[in-house]
Amino acid sequence: MKEDSVTQRLRANSYQWRNIYNRPAKEVAKIIYEDKIDILVDLSGHTAGNRLDVLAMKPAPIQITYLGYPNTTGLRTIDYLITDNIASPQFSQQEFTEDVIQLPHCFLTYTPPGKLPDVAPVPLTKNNYVTFGSFSNLAKFSPDVLSLWANILCSIPNSRLILKCKPFVTLKVRHKMFAFFSQRGVDASRVELLPLTATNYDHMATYGRIDIALDPFPYSGMTTTCEALIMGVPVLTMRGNSFAHNISMYIYFSFFFLKLFIIYLISYL
């Protein structure tokens, strides 16, 4: 189990600390039951290293899932899912096995890194063209997402796109991405693919190279949306019909405002 300063802070502020890493589910469930935990909160959902195998045994009378996975767990043994009325609106048809608790405001918070670069001037003023960008996980770059972004580039002369994620360190992955855009009329010179940077400070500084961050769908950004905003970069997102799609809705721009914003930027040219 990877431990860091957050682990140390939480341990120091807890009444009792249990390390359950790699311990069998039955053993962990027994520990929770014997500790007489009243409310057990899962922060992982169906992400790597989760312990849903433990929650499936219902070792606590009330079990809640929150934060780490924007979807239902599908487990009847988990009683509640915490969200908000923007990410999971009343009219949504998404089904949950849990009872949904809608917080009155945003269901998550963001704490920026301790050291941040200065917010950069709008790149357009120096470049004389609009630069879009997304630093989300490659798995979120579906063909529908990339096709829409290609259409945006085709619609706005001289515009550029910067994508940044870990797999772009691989030549084969970069070639595949360039080929996708080329087939849709976007020259490779207008698309820049960046791998991970050495430090988080360098990563945050890279936001200074883009004018507008593009939010993927149907799984929108979470940390990347917060990072863009803290670095002064507006984020364009779309309302959807699921929890995962609406995470960025607090910075929602309609297509009408998107057009106005682009016209405003182009007026600088």
C-alpha angles and dihedrals in degrees: 000000000000112000126193141160091293090056090051093048093050093046091050091053098045128096090219131003124209122190107205098168111145093352117137116266094239091052092049092047089052091051091051092048093048091047086058094230108188099192122025116195123201116204099179112055110178096343127120116294095013123158100216085132086071096046089050087068091057097226092169127052093231121036126184134185120208147163108349101071122034098210142060117289090217090227118130088201091068108081105192142024119202118219135128137252093261100049091041108022123190092251093056114118093205112129123227128186086207126070106255120236110199113202113214092237136023113327094218140044133208128218111195121220116275093246121043132173118242117273105265126230114264104282091219091070090062101031099041089220135081117256118202122191148177128193096185128128115287090238088069093057096091121173089257091053094047092045091054091049090049089053090052091053091048090050096051114056116232093002119147137209128213118194120185128188141124101266092060088081084078117084093212092056092049093049091050091052093047090050091052093055093041090056088056096051100265115127116227090239089071094055123069121191117200128189123213117300125235096250138022088240090060090046092054091046090057089069085071088073097063132069099197129021116217118216117218123228152253083012106042128198124275112171092020091054091051092046093052092050095047087053092052097255117135115230125217115208139160132230113247141179100254141062093248092050096053103047091107095045094114087071094042120154120188118225087253091061090042090060092047091048094050091047088051092052094045089053086074091063 
